[in-house]
Amino acid sequence: MSPVNPHDDAAAARAVVDDSGTLREWSEGARLLLGHPAADVVGRPAAELLADADDGPALEPGAERWNGTLALRHRDGHTVSVWVLARHRPPEEDGPGTWLAVTPLRRGPERPDDPLVRAALTQSPCATMIFDDQLRIRGVNDAMARLFELPPERIHGLRATDLGGRTQAAELEEHMRRVLATGQGHDMHTYLKAPSESRAHAWLARVAPLTGSDGEAIGVCVTAHDFTEQHLARERLQLVNEASVRIGTTLDVTRTAQELADVCVPSLADFVSVDLLDPQEHGDDPVAAPTPPVALRRSAHQSVNPGCPEAVAEPGRLDVYPADTPQAQCLVAGHAIVAAVPSGDLERWREWDPVRVARIEEYGIHSTMSVPLQARGTTLGIAVFTRFRRPYAFTHDDVLLAEEVSARAAVCIDNAR
């Protein structure tokens, strides 16, 4: 029926419905459940399978998943009440998006003496799923059920590809097949947002064989470990290492400023700009902390978008920042200033620079971090880190990282001058 689960079509009923509501695929399990052969339903409106046309699923705009009980029409006319899990899949190439709807044909609690469930209870200390040797779910513990926000008894008999993202779930099944074939455990690293989470996390999935009395693998135990903190720490260390190698390769101020922006996109920010104070005239004392309004000249910028369309200033342009802007506040205070749109911090820019505010609204910029560039008691300028594609605001750890990388760049800029 579908390349999603080509070897398991009769273990669960599966159907694929495109965004227009037309049935595109119909599994053997779906035929067993409702009696309709694929030839009779594929290409027709999925709503025709509802016992009551007005009793379809209520989907919120932009919804990616739905689960609930539907009253469906069997081929012989009687009504079948079915719990259905549906998840949206993005379009492939130029085609429409689709919904994969699935329900297990084998329902009900597992036997208390099920050896797989018993093995899981004794061997797994965290969020756990148990699969049989056909990669069908035989049990989940409470921690895993909370992550998926699905009742454990409803998903028995389904597969990983029925529950999660297409790429990660397919990768997990490949790892499980390898474990079943070799009898050796395997680790899988991935980055995703579980249904119960508000943001994506880095996960370590440990895939281990479950063996019978003869030592042969009879199933697989998958435990999930949130290792986001370790993942972020490794990313920060990598950025610091890259900065030490890539920033300050020449005694050129503009080149060094560009290297700072290049290193930090996209690993730390979606857009980075570097603005410098004009050098002091010969004989003038260096500036420790400038007094607002502050005149800064754009030296470099970088973006995740080609051509840096978010940039308000082109390299070489001089802008004057009033006292109530994050740039001026940062330079006066001598430390990083984080501003977020939800808190209203960026609204103060509207009267000063409506073009800048329009750009913020156009690209959905939600958080900025202004970091002073200082070296040997001298203020040289500022680096501004911006996020719009990455949905999360800058954290305290991000501030520490930006300050460390910017401090290195400042020393290199000072040496170049």
VEXNU-447089 format. One line per 5 residues: number of its first residue (from 0); their letters; for each residue x negated, y negated, z negated of C-alpha. Coordinates in nm, 2 decimals. Layout:
N
NUM) A) X Y Z; ... .
***
This chain:
417
0) MSPVN) 0.00 0.00 0.00; -0.26 -0.25 -0.10; -0.64 -0.27 -0.11; -0.60 -0.38 -0.48; -0.54 -0.03 -0.60 .
5) PHDDA) -0.56 0.21 -0.30; -0.60 0.53 -0.51; -0.32 0.48 -0.76; -0.01 0.37 -0.57; 0.23 0.61 -0.74 .
10) AAARA) 0.12 0.55 -1.10; 0.28 0.20 -1.11; 0.53 0.01 -0.89; 0.36 -0.28 -0.71; 0.49 -0.53 -0.47 .
15) VVDDS) 0.33 -0.84 -0.31; 0.55 -1.15 -0.24; 0.42 -1.45 -0.06; 0.48 -1.81 -0.18; 0.79 -1.83 0.05 .
20) GTLRE) 0.95 -1.54 -0.13; 0.90 -1.28 0.14; 0.80 -0.93 0.05; 0.46 -0.85 0.21; 0.36 -0.52 0.06 .
25) WSEGA) 0.55 -0.23 -0.11; 0.38 0.06 -0.29; 0.48 0.42 -0.31; 0.54 0.36 -0.68; 0.79 0.08 -0.59 .
30) RLLLG) 0.97 0.33 -0.37; 0.99 0.58 -0.65; 1.13 0.31 -0.89; 1.39 0.16 -0.66; 1.44 0.41 -0.38 .
35) HPAAD) 1.37 0.16 -0.10; 1.11 0.27 0.16; 0.86 0.00 0.26; 1.01 -0.03 0.61; 1.34 -0.14 0.47 .
40) VVGRP) 1.21 -0.42 0.25; 0.88 -0.55 0.38; 0.93 -0.87 0.57; 1.26 -0.95 0.39; 1.33 -1.19 0.10 .
45) AAELL) 1.23 -1.05 -0.23; 1.54 -1.20 -0.39; 1.75 -0.94 -0.21; 1.62 -0.68 -0.46; 1.77 -0.87 -0.76 .
50) ADADD) 2.10 -0.73 -0.89; 2.21 -1.09 -0.94; 2.06 -1.34 -0.70; 2.08 -1.62 -0.96; 1.89 -1.42 -1.22 .
55) GPALE) 1.53 -1.44 -1.08; 1.22 -1.54 -1.28; 1.21 -1.90 -1.39; 0.86 -2.02 -1.28; 0.70 -2.34 -1.41 .
60) PGAER) 0.54 -2.56 -1.15; 0.18 -2.45 -1.10; 0.24 -2.13 -1.30; -0.02 -1.85 -1.25; 0.15 -1.57 -1.44 .
65) WNGTL) 0.49 -1.46 -1.54; 0.62 -1.16 -1.73; 0.97 -1.06 -1.83; 1.26 -0.82 -1.77; 1.44 -0.83 -1.43 .
70) ALRHR) 1.76 -0.65 -1.33; 1.68 -0.50 -0.99; 1.90 -0.32 -0.73; 1.83 0.04 -0.66; 1.89 0.17 -0.31 .
75) DGHTV) 2.19 0.37 -0.43; 2.35 0.06 -0.58; 2.29 0.10 -0.95; 2.09 -0.16 -1.15; 1.75 -0.09 -1.29 .
80) SVWVL) 1.62 -0.30 -1.57; 1.24 -0.34 -1.53; 0.97 -0.52 -1.72; 0.75 -0.70 -1.46; 0.41 -0.86 -1.48 .
85) ARHRP) 0.35 -1.11 -1.19; 0.04 -1.31 -1.13; -0.04 -1.56 -0.86; -0.33 -1.50 -0.62; -0.47 -1.80 -0.42 .
90) PEEDG) -0.45 -1.80 -0.04; -0.71 -1.61 0.16; -0.84 -1.81 0.46; -0.54 -1.98 0.62; -0.27 -1.75 0.48 .
95) PGTWL) -0.02 -1.83 0.20; -0.07 -1.76 -0.16; 0.09 -1.44 -0.29; 0.23 -1.30 -0.61; 0.13 -0.94 -0.72 .
100) AVTPL) 0.43 -0.80 -0.92; 0.36 -0.48 -1.11; 0.53 -0.25 -1.36; 0.40 0.08 -1.50; 0.61 0.39 -1.42 .
105) RRGPE) 0.49 0.57 -1.73; 0.62 0.38 -2.04; 0.64 0.44 -2.41; 0.39 0.47 -2.69; 0.10 0.71 -2.67 .
110) RPDDP) 0.10 1.02 -2.89; -0.05 0.96 -3.23; -0.31 1.23 -3.17; -0.42 1.10 -2.83; -0.79 1.17 -2.83 .
115) LVRAA) -0.87 0.86 -2.63; -0.68 0.62 -2.86; -0.84 0.80 -3.16; -1.19 0.76 -3.01; -1.12 0.39 -2.95 .
120) LTQSP) -1.01 0.33 -3.31; -1.33 0.49 -3.44; -1.58 0.34 -3.19; -1.46 -0.01 -3.11; -1.51 -0.30 -3.35 .
125) CATMI) -1.36 -0.58 -3.14; -1.12 -0.66 -2.85; -1.09 -0.32 -2.68; -0.92 -0.15 -2.39; -0.91 0.22 -2.32 .
130) FDDQL) -0.90 0.36 -1.97; -0.85 0.72 -1.85; -1.06 0.87 -1.58; -0.82 0.73 -1.31; -0.89 0.38 -1.45 .
135) RIRGV) -0.54 0.34 -1.59; -0.49 0.17 -1.93; -0.42 0.41 -2.21; -0.44 0.17 -2.50; -0.54 -0.17 -2.61 .
140) NDAMA) -0.61 -0.29 -2.97; -0.44 -0.60 -3.12; -0.74 -0.83 -3.05; -0.73 -0.75 -2.67; -0.35 -0.78 -2.66 .
145) RLFEL) -0.37 -1.13 -2.81; -0.62 -1.23 -2.54; -0.39 -1.12 -2.26; -0.07 -1.23 -2.44; 0.11 -0.92 -2.33 .
150) PPERI) 0.28 -0.65 -2.54; 0.05 -0.35 -2.56; 0.32 -0.09 -2.49; 0.42 -0.26 -2.17; 0.08 -0.23 -1.99 .
155) HGLRA) 0.01 0.14 -2.04; -0.05 0.29 -1.70; -0.16 -0.04 -1.53; -0.51 -0.12 -1.41; -0.75 -0.40 -1.47 .
160) TDLGG) -0.67 -0.53 -1.13; -0.31 -0.57 -1.23; -0.39 -0.80 -1.52; -0.69 -1.02 -1.43; -0.85 -1.22 -1.16 .
165) RTQAA) -0.91 -1.03 -0.84; -1.29 -1.07 -0.84; -1.37 -1.01 -1.21; -1.12 -0.72 -1.24; -1.26 -0.55 -0.92 .
170) ELEEH) -1.61 -0.59 -1.06; -1.50 -0.43 -1.39; -1.35 -0.13 -1.21; -1.68 -0.08 -1.02; -1.87 -0.08 -1.35 .
175) MRRVL) -1.62 0.17 -1.50; -1.65 0.41 -1.20; -2.03 0.40 -1.25; -2.00 0.48 -1.62; -1.76 0.77 -1.55 .
180) ATGQG) -2.00 0.90 -1.28; -2.32 0.87 -1.48; -2.20 0.90 -1.84; -2.42 0.60 -1.92; -2.29 0.27 -2.07 .
185) HDMHT) -2.32 -0.05 -1.88; -2.29 -0.43 -1.96; -2.10 -0.68 -1.75; -2.13 -1.06 -1.78; -1.86 -1.29 -1.66 .
190) YLKAP) -1.71 -1.63 -1.71; -1.33 -1.67 -1.72; -1.03 -1.80 -1.90; -0.81 -1.54 -2.07; -0.44 -1.62 -2.07 .
195) SESRA) -0.44 -1.70 -2.44; -0.73 -1.95 -2.41; -0.73 -2.32 -2.33; -1.07 -2.31 -2.16; -1.29 -2.06 -1.99 .
200) HAWLA) -1.55 -1.87 -2.19; -1.85 -1.66 -2.12; -1.78 -1.29 -2.19; -1.99 -0.98 -2.23; -1.80 -0.67 -2.15 .
205) RVAPL) -1.96 -0.35 -2.28; -1.84 -0.05 -2.08; -1.90 0.28 -2.26; -1.80 0.64 -2.17; -1.56 0.83 -2.40 .
210) TGSDG) -1.64 1.20 -2.39; -1.45 1.52 -2.47; -1.56 1.82 -2.67; -1.76 1.95 -2.37; -1.95 1.62 -2.34 .
215) EAIGV) -1.79 1.52 -2.01; -1.65 1.17 -1.97; -1.27 1.17 -2.01; -1.23 0.79 -2.01; -1.39 0.45 -2.06 .
220) CVTAH) -1.39 0.21 -2.36; -1.43 -0.16 -2.27; -1.51 -0.41 -2.55; -1.51 -0.78 -2.49; -1.75 -1.01 -2.67 .
225) DFTEQ) -1.73 -1.39 -2.65; -2.09 -1.51 -2.61; -2.02 -1.86 -2.49; -2.25 -2.02 -2.75; -2.54 -1.80 -2.64 .
230) HLARE) -2.46 -1.87 -2.27; -2.45 -2.25 -2.33; -2.77 -2.24 -2.53; -2.94 -2.05 -2.24; -2.81 -2.31 -1.99 .
235) RLQLV) -2.94 -2.60 -2.21; -3.28 -2.44 -2.23; -3.29 -2.38 -1.86; -3.20 -2.75 -1.80; -3.48 -2.87 -2.03 .
240) NEASV) -3.73 -2.64 -1.86; -3.62 -2.77 -1.52; -3.65 -3.13 -1.63; -4.00 -3.07 -1.75; -4.10 -2.94 -1.41 .
245) RIGTT) -3.89 -3.16 -1.17; -3.89 -3.50 -1.34; -4.19 -3.72 -1.30; -4.36 -3.56 -1.00; -4.48 -3.90 -0.88 .
250) LDVTR) -4.56 -4.24 -1.01; -4.26 -4.39 -0.83; -3.97 -4.54 -1.04; -3.69 -4.48 -0.79; -3.81 -4.12 -0.72 .
255) TAQEL) -3.82 -4.05 -1.09; -3.47 -4.19 -1.14; -3.34 -3.97 -0.86; -3.51 -3.67 -1.01; -3.32 -3.73 -1.34 .
260) ADVCV) -2.99 -3.75 -1.15; -3.07 -3.44 -0.94; -3.16 -3.22 -1.24; -2.84 -3.30 -1.43; -2.59 -3.23 -1.15 .
265) PSLAD) -2.40 -3.00 -1.17; -2.54 -2.83 -1.48; -2.45 -3.11 -1.71; -2.23 -3.35 -1.52; -2.04 -3.39 -1.20 .
270) FVSVD) -2.18 -3.74 -1.13; -2.49 -3.91 -1.27; -2.60 -4.27 -1.21; -2.93 -4.43 -1.32; -2.93 -4.81 -1.36 .
275) LLDPQ) -3.25 -4.99 -1.47; -3.32 -5.33 -1.61; -3.53 -5.54 -1.37; -3.90 -5.55 -1.48; -4.00 -5.84 -1.70 .
280) EHGDD) -4.21 -6.12 -1.55; -4.58 -6.10 -1.61; -4.66 -6.19 -1.97; -4.31 -6.15 -2.10; -4.25 -5.93 -2.41 .
285) PVAAP) -4.08 -5.60 -2.34; -3.71 -5.58 -2.42; -3.63 -5.36 -2.73; -3.25 -5.40 -2.71; -3.10 -5.64 -2.44 .
290) TPPVA) -2.82 -5.88 -2.54; -2.49 -5.85 -2.35; -2.39 -5.92 -2.08; -2.65 -5.68 -1.94; -2.77 -5.69 -1.58 .
295) LRRSA) -2.85 -5.35 -1.45; -2.97 -5.25 -1.10; -2.86 -4.91 -0.95; -3.17 -4.70 -0.89; -3.03 -4.36 -0.81 .
300) HQSVN) -2.72 -4.14 -0.84; -2.61 -3.78 -0.76; -2.28 -3.60 -0.73; -2.12 -3.26 -0.68; -1.95 -3.43 -0.38 .
305) PGCPE) -2.16 -3.49 -0.07; -2.24 -3.85 -0.02; -2.15 -3.95 -0.38; -1.81 -4.11 -0.29; -1.74 -4.18 -0.66 .
310) AVAEP) -2.03 -4.43 -0.67; -1.91 -4.79 -0.71; -2.26 -4.93 -0.66; -2.51 -4.85 -0.39; -2.88 -4.82 -0.48 .
315) GRLDV) -3.03 -5.16 -0.52; -2.71 -5.34 -0.63; -2.72 -5.55 -0.94; -2.41 -5.53 -1.17; -2.35 -5.72 -1.49 .
320) YPADT) -2.19 -5.53 -1.78; -1.99 -5.72 -2.05; -2.03 -5.65 -2.42; -1.73 -5.42 -2.44; -1.84 -5.17 -2.18 .
325) PQAQC) -2.00 -4.84 -2.28; -2.31 -4.93 -2.09; -2.37 -5.25 -2.28; -2.27 -5.09 -2.61; -2.51 -4.80 -2.55 .
330) LVAGH) -2.80 -5.03 -2.48; -2.73 -5.25 -2.79; -2.68 -4.95 -3.02; -2.98 -4.76 -2.89; -2.80 -4.43 -2.87 .
335) AIVAA) -2.55 -4.24 -2.65; -2.19 -4.35 -2.62; -1.93 -4.10 -2.51; -1.61 -4.25 -2.36; -1.29 -4.05 -2.27 .
340) VPSGD) -0.99 -4.16 -2.07; -0.74 -3.99 -2.30; -0.86 -4.21 -2.59; -0.82 -4.52 -2.38; -1.19 -4.61 -2.40 .
345) LERWR) -1.21 -4.66 -2.02; -0.91 -4.89 -2.00; -1.12 -5.18 -2.12; -1.28 -5.17 -1.78; -0.97 -5.26 -1.59 .
350) EWDPV) -0.99 -5.63 -1.63; -1.36 -5.64 -1.58; -1.38 -5.41 -1.27; -1.05 -5.29 -1.12; -1.24 -5.11 -0.84 .
355) RVARI) -1.42 -4.90 -1.09; -1.09 -4.81 -1.26; -0.93 -4.72 -0.93; -1.22 -4.48 -0.86; -1.18 -4.33 -1.20 .
360) EEYGI) -0.81 -4.26 -1.13; -0.88 -4.14 -0.77; -1.13 -3.87 -0.88; -0.97 -3.79 -1.21; -1.27 -3.90 -1.41 .
365) HSTMS) -1.20 -3.81 -1.77; -1.52 -3.85 -1.97; -1.84 -4.04 -1.95; -2.16 -4.04 -2.15; -2.40 -4.34 -2.14 .
370) VPLQA) -2.75 -4.27 -2.26; -3.02 -4.54 -2.30; -3.35 -4.49 -2.13; -3.62 -4.59 -2.39; -3.99 -4.54 -2.41 .
375) RGTTL) -4.25 -4.68 -2.64; -4.01 -4.92 -2.80; -3.89 -5.06 -2.47; -3.54 -5.03 -2.32; -3.57 -4.95 -1.95 .
380) GIAVF) -3.21 -4.89 -1.85; -2.93 -4.64 -1.87; -2.82 -4.30 -1.74; -2.44 -4.24 -1.72; -2.31 -3.89 -1.70 .
385) TRFRR) -1.96 -3.84 -1.57; -1.72 -3.55 -1.55; -1.41 -3.50 -1.34; -1.44 -3.15 -1.18; -1.54 -2.99 -1.50 .
390) PYAFT) -1.23 -3.02 -1.72; -1.40 -3.05 -2.06; -1.52 -3.36 -2.24; -1.88 -3.40 -2.34; -1.97 -3.24 -2.67 .
395) HDDVL) -2.22 -3.32 -2.94; -2.46 -3.06 -2.79; -2.42 -3.22 -2.45; -2.52 -3.55 -2.60; -2.84 -3.40 -2.76 .
400) LAEEV) -2.93 -3.24 -2.43; -2.87 -3.56 -2.22; -3.08 -3.76 -2.47; -3.37 -3.51 -2.45; -3.37 -3.50 -2.07 .
405) SARAA) -3.33 -3.88 -2.05; -3.61 -3.94 -2.29; -3.85 -3.74 -2.07; -3.74 -3.94 -1.77; -3.78 -4.27 -1.95 .
410) VCIDN) -4.14 -4.19 -2.03; -4.21 -4.10 -1.67; -4.04 -4.43 -1.55; -4.24 -4.63 -1.80; -4.56 -4.47 -1.68 .
415) AR) -4.47 -4.54 -1.32; -4.42 -4.91 -1.40 .
***
